[in-house]
Amino acid sequence: MLKVELRAAKIPGLPGLVADHYWLLVIRGDLTSGQQTCDRWEVWQFARQNHSCWGHLHKNLLAPRQGVGNGPSQLIEQWTGDDALNLVEAIESSPSHYPFTETYRYWPGPNSNTFAQWIVRSKTNLGNRAIGKSFPVPDVGG
């Protein structure tokens, strides 16, 4: 079983009144053993915060469904099957294809929402609270 979840949570402080932080989960499961793994992928405002990072792009910085300081996360959308497979390929190759691993700006971007929208661009559009989702990402073959 393979599943990708798009999740969001309100960001802390006053900006949380109007803005959310989006990230992606890659969930793999073995139906026979019941074993499951889950990797959280996101861009964080501070670079190099754990051992699985590429600048601002982090894998497993926080627990999969943990919010970011202003309440719990919400499931926005999920994909399985071929849709999930295509997204996983984009997510897992993003360290070498996402052009803004070394750049982060709250406004107008690039930020966490720029990354999440770039990954899911062929499947959905992030909500109105995804400040930075419209920041242009050049096509670099990813």
Secondary structure by P-SEA (a helix, b strand, c coil): cbbbbbbbbbbcccccccbbbbbbbbbbbcccccbbbbbbbbbcccccccccccccccccccccccccccbbbbbccccccaaaaaaaaaaaaccccccccccccccccccaaaaaaaaacccccccccccccccccccccc
